[in-house]
Amino acid sequence: MIKNLKKKEPIDIIANIIIVFFAILNLFPLYWLFTSSLKNSSDVLKMPPDWIPKNPTFANYIDVFKSQPALRWTFNSIFVSLAATILVIIVSSLAAYAFSKLKFKGKNVIYILFISSLMVPKEVMIVPLFRITQSLGLVNTLSGMIWPNVATAFGVFMLKGFFDNIPDSLREAAIIDGANELQVFYKIMMPIVKPGVGALFILNFVQVWNDYLWQLVVGIDKDVKTLMVGISTLMQDLNPNFAYKMAGATVAAIPMLVIFIFFQRYFTRGISIGGVKE
């Protein structure tokens, strides 16, 4: 056993070097984005480039928040993404629990039809979805950005796999002890599938945050725009201040990094547990 371990050590070192190399390679665009936002516009296009800013400045960030309602855009994005994600978790967990543990007529057929909606891209439904939103008076509102993102089958599909791994005997024992269905779901099942909920939170939050097309269609006024849509208007500006645009892109990327850092433990646990079938 000791000899086998010693033989594997060089392989482990090489594997770690490769992992570190690819990690640095993936982090480099973020590094370049941030350092470019600290330069002047002319320095961004300088050849050969300055890998470390010689005269770093936060003037570009100050200009973004002074000349544009970036704080309002940030609030809109966080509110829309957080509200939609919380609603998705509530709706998806209830539906997934029902499909996994409850017995009712036509359950398998309904589930197949429900999951089949994953094969239909959102872009195909953009026109009818906009007409429905318009008829409900939700155009140019944050609610119009939230509710269409709640009607998704991905969360149900993901959480159902976690509920399926929970033995039915656990639910039956709780019911025998006098717990009703809601108590079984909230007090027993949900704490067990917490890693899956954490993974769903990250995936759905990122999806809603980056839902550029729908937010562009629904948000018309400048104060209703989200951060992704608002920052894109900076990219369309004829003024070639690339450092200013880099600062706006960095502002849009920071919340995603913060969310992943705080929830990565649940994300990795959720992916690993969800991939194991007993």
C-alpha positions as CSV (number, residue, x, y, z in Angstrom):
1,M,0.0,0.0,0.0
2,I,2.8,2.4,0.9
3,K,4.6,1.7,-2.4
4,N,1.4,2.3,-4.4
5,L,1.0,5.7,-2.6
6,K,4.6,6.7,-3.4
7,K,4.1,5.8,-7.0
8,K,1.0,8.1,-7.2
9,E,2.7,11.1,-5.7
10,P,4.4,12.4,-8.9
11,I,1.0,12.0,-10.7
12,D,-0.7,13.9,-8.0
13,I,1.8,16.7,-8.3
14,I,1.4,16.9,-12.0
15,A,-2.4,16.9,-11.7
16,N,-2.2,19.7,-9.1
17,I,0.0,21.8,-11.4
18,I,-2.4,21.3,-14.3
19,I,-5.4,22.3,-12.1
20,V,-3.6,25.4,-10.8
21,F,-2.6,26.4,-14.4
22,F,-6.2,26.1,-15.6
23,A,-7.5,28.0,-12.5
24,I,-5.1,30.9,-13.3
25,L,-6.2,30.7,-17.0
26,N,-9.8,31.0,-16.0
27,L,-9.2,33.8,-13.5
28,F,-7.1,35.9,-16.0
29,P,-10.1,37.5,-17.8
30,L,-11.4,38.7,-14.4
31,Y,-8.0,40.1,-13.5
32,W,-7.6,41.8,-16.9
33,L,-11.2,43.3,-16.6
34,F,-10.5,44.7,-13.1
35,T,-7.0,46.1,-13.9
36,S,-8.2,47.6,-17.1
37,S,-10.9,49.4,-15.2
38,L,-8.2,51.1,-13.1
39,K,-6.4,52.5,-16.2
40,N,-7.0,55.4,-18.5
41,S,-8.7,54.7,-21.8
42,S,-5.5,55.0,-23.8
43,D,-3.6,52.6,-21.5
44,V,-6.2,49.9,-22.1
45,L,-5.2,49.7,-25.8
46,K,-1.5,50.1,-25.2
47,M,0.8,47.6,-26.8
48,P,2.6,45.9,-25.2
49,P,0.1,46.1,-22.4
50,D,0.7,47.0,-18.8
51,W,-0.1,43.9,-16.8
52,I,-0.1,45.9,-13.6
53,P,-1.6,49.5,-13.8
54,K,1.2,52.1,-13.3
55,N,-1.2,54.8,-12.1
56,P,-4.3,53.0,-10.8
57,T,-7.4,55.2,-10.4
58,F,-11.0,54.6,-9.4
59,A,-12.2,57.6,-11.4
60,N,-14.0,55.3,-13.9
61,Y,-16.1,53.8,-11.1
62,I,-16.9,57.2,-9.8
63,D,-18.0,58.3,-13.3
64,V,-20.2,55.2,-13.7
65,F,-22.1,55.9,-10.5
66,K,-22.3,59.7,-11.1
67,S,-23.3,59.8,-14.8
68,Q,-25.5,56.7,-14.7
69,P,-28.1,55.4,-12.3
70,A,-25.9,52.4,-11.6
71,L,-27.0,52.1,-8.0
72,R,-30.6,51.9,-9.1
73,W,-29.7,49.3,-11.8
74,T,-27.8,47.3,-9.1
75,F,-30.8,47.3,-6.8
76,N,-33.2,46.3,-9.6
77,S,-30.9,43.3,-10.6
78,I,-30.5,42.1,-7.0
79,F,-34.2,42.5,-6.2
80,V,-35.4,40.8,-9.4
81,S,-32.8,37.9,-9.1
82,L,-33.4,37.4,-5.4
83,A,-37.2,37.6,-5.6
84,A,-37.4,35.2,-8.6
85,T,-35.0,32.8,-7.0
86,I,-36.8,32.6,-3.7
87,L,-40.1,32.1,-5.5
88,V,-38.6,29.4,-7.7
89,I,-37.2,27.5,-4.7
90,I,-40.7,27.6,-3.0
91,V,-42.6,26.5,-6.0
92,S,-40.1,24.0,-7.2
93,S,-39.6,22.3,-3.9
94,L,-43.3,21.9,-3.4
95,A,-43.8,20.5,-6.9
96,A,-40.7,18.3,-6.6
97,Y,-41.9,16.9,-3.3
98,A,-45.3,16.1,-4.7
99,F,-43.9,14.4,-7.8
100,S,-41.5,12.4,-5.7
101,K,-43.5,11.4,-2.6
102,L,-47.2,11.8,-3.2
103,K,-49.4,9.4,-5.2
104,F,-52.0,10.8,-7.5
105,K,-53.5,9.9,-10.9
106,G,-51.5,10.8,-13.9
107,K,-48.4,11.8,-12.0
108,N,-45.9,10.4,-14.4
109,V,-47.7,11.8,-17.5
110,I,-47.9,15.3,-15.9
111,Y,-44.2,15.1,-14.9
112,I,-43.1,14.1,-18.4
113,L,-45.1,17.0,-19.9
114,F,-43.8,19.3,-17.3
115,I,-40.2,18.4,-17.9
116,S,-40.7,18.5,-21.7
117,S,-40.9,22.3,-21.4
118,L,-37.2,22.3,-20.8
119,M,-36.7,21.5,-24.4
120,V,-38.4,24.7,-25.5
121,P,-36.0,27.7,-25.5
122,K,-37.2,30.8,-23.9
123,E,-36.5,32.8,-27.1
124,V,-39.3,30.9,-28.9
125,M,-41.8,32.0,-26.3
126,I,-40.6,35.6,-26.1
127,V,-43.5,37.1,-28.2
128,P,-46.4,35.3,-26.6
129,L,-44.8,35.8,-23.2
130,F,-44.5,39.6,-23.8
131,R,-48.2,39.7,-25.0
132,I,-49.3,38.0,-21.8
133,T,-47.2,40.3,-19.7
134,Q,-48.5,43.3,-21.5
135,S,-52.1,42.3,-21.0
136,L,-51.5,42.0,-17.3
137,G,-50.0,45.5,-17.2
138,L,-46.6,44.2,-16.1
139,V,-44.5,45.7,-18.9
140,N,-41.9,48.2,-17.7
141,T,-42.1,46.9,-14.1
142,L,-39.9,44.7,-12.0
143,S,-42.8,42.3,-11.5
144,G,-42.8,41.7,-15.2
145,M,-39.2,40.5,-15.0
146,I,-39.8,38.3,-12.0
147,W,-42.9,36.2,-12.6
148,P,-42.0,34.7,-16.0
149,N,-38.7,33.4,-14.5
150,V,-40.7,31.6,-11.8
151,A,-42.5,29.4,-14.3
152,T,-39.5,27.0,-14.9
153,A,-39.3,23.2,-14.7
154,F,-35.5,23.1,-14.1
155,G,-35.9,23.5,-10.3
156,V,-38.5,20.8,-10.1
157,F,-36.3,18.4,-12.1
158,M,-33.3,19.1,-10.0
159,L,-34.9,18.9,-6.6
160,K,-36.9,15.8,-7.4
161,G,-33.7,13.9,-7.6
162,F,-32.9,14.9,-4.0
163,F,-36.3,14.0,-2.7
164,D,-36.1,10.6,-4.5
165,N,-33.0,9.8,-2.5
166,I,-34.9,10.2,0.8
167,P,-36.4,6.9,2.0
168,D,-40.2,6.8,2.0
169,S,-40.0,5.2,5.5
170,L,-38.9,8.5,6.9
171,R,-42.1,10.3,5.7
172,E,-44.3,7.4,6.8
173,A,-42.8,7.4,10.3
174,A,-43.4,11.1,10.6
175,I,-47.1,10.7,9.5
176,I,-47.6,7.9,12.0
177,D,-46.2,10.2,14.7
178,G,-49.0,12.7,13.9
179,A,-47.3,15.1,11.5
180,N,-49.3,16.4,8.6
181,E,-48.0,16.7,5.0
182,L,-46.9,20.3,5.3
183,Q,-45.0,19.5,8.5
184,V,-43.3,16.5,6.9
185,F,-42.2,18.7,4.0
186,Y,-41.0,21.7,6.0
187,K,-39.5,20.2,9.1
188,I,-38.1,16.9,7.8
189,M,-37.7,16.9,4.0
190,M,-36.4,20.5,3.4
191,P,-33.5,20.3,5.9
192,I,-32.3,17.1,4.2
193,V,-32.3,18.6,0.7
194,K,-30.7,21.9,1.8
195,P,-27.6,21.2,-0.4
196,G,-29.8,20.9,-3.4
197,V,-31.6,24.1,-2.5
198,G,-28.3,25.9,-2.2
199,A,-27.2,24.6,-5.7
200,L,-30.5,25.7,-7.2
201,F,-30.2,29.1,-5.6
202,I,-26.9,29.8,-7.3
203,L,-27.9,28.4,-10.7
204,N,-31.2,30.2,-10.8
205,F,-29.8,33.5,-9.4
206,V,-27.1,33.5,-12.1
207,Q,-29.7,32.6,-14.8
208,V,-32.0,35.5,-13.8
209,W,-29.2,37.9,-13.3
210,N,-28.0,37.2,-16.9
211,D,-31.4,37.1,-18.4
212,Y,-30.5,40.0,-20.7
213,L,-33.1,39.5,-23.5
214,W,-36.2,39.4,-21.4
215,Q,-35.1,42.3,-19.1
216,L,-34.3,44.3,-22.2
217,V,-37.8,43.7,-23.7
218,V,-39.7,44.4,-20.5
219,G,-37.6,47.2,-19.0
220,I,-38.2,50.3,-21.0
221,D,-37.5,53.3,-18.8
222,K,-34.0,54.0,-17.6
223,D,-34.9,53.6,-13.9
224,V,-36.4,50.2,-14.5
225,K,-33.4,48.7,-16.3
226,T,-31.3,46.1,-14.6
227,L,-27.6,46.2,-14.2
228,M,-26.8,44.0,-17.2
229,V,-29.1,46.0,-19.5
230,G,-27.9,49.3,-18.2
231,I,-24.2,48.4,-18.5
232,S,-24.8,47.3,-22.1
233,T,-25.9,50.8,-22.9
234,L,-22.4,51.9,-21.9
235,M,-21.0,49.4,-24.4
236,Q,-23.1,51.0,-27.2
237,D,-21.9,54.5,-26.4
238,L,-20.0,56.1,-29.2
239,N,-17.5,57.5,-26.8
240,P,-14.5,55.1,-27.0
241,N,-13.7,55.2,-23.2
242,F,-12.8,51.5,-22.8
243,A,-11.7,51.9,-19.2
244,Y,-15.0,53.4,-18.3
245,K,-16.8,50.4,-20.0
246,M,-14.5,48.0,-18.2
247,A,-15.5,49.6,-14.9
248,G,-19.2,49.1,-15.7
249,A,-18.6,45.4,-16.6
250,T,-16.7,44.9,-13.4
251,V,-19.6,46.3,-11.4
252,A,-21.9,43.9,-13.1
253,A,-19.6,40.9,-12.4
254,I,-18.9,41.6,-8.7
255,P,-22.3,40.5,-7.3
256,M,-22.0,37.1,-9.1
257,L,-18.6,36.5,-7.5
258,V,-19.9,37.4,-4.1
259,I,-23.0,35.1,-4.4
260,F,-20.8,32.1,-5.6
261,I,-18.3,32.6,-2.8
262,F,-21.0,32.6,-0.1
263,F,-22.9,29.6,-1.6
264,Q,-20.2,27.5,-3.1
265,R,-20.2,25.1,-0.2
266,Y,-23.9,24.3,-0.9
267,F,-23.3,24.3,-4.6
268,T,-20.5,21.7,-4.5
269,R,-22.4,19.6,-2.0
270,G,-25.6,19.8,-4.0
271,I,-23.9,18.8,-7.2
272,S,-22.0,15.9,-5.6
273,I,-25.0,14.6,-3.6
274,G,-27.4,15.0,-6.5
275,G,-25.2,12.9,-8.7
276,V,-25.3,9.9,-6.4
277,K,-28.1,7.4,-6.7
278,E,-28.6,4.8,-4.1
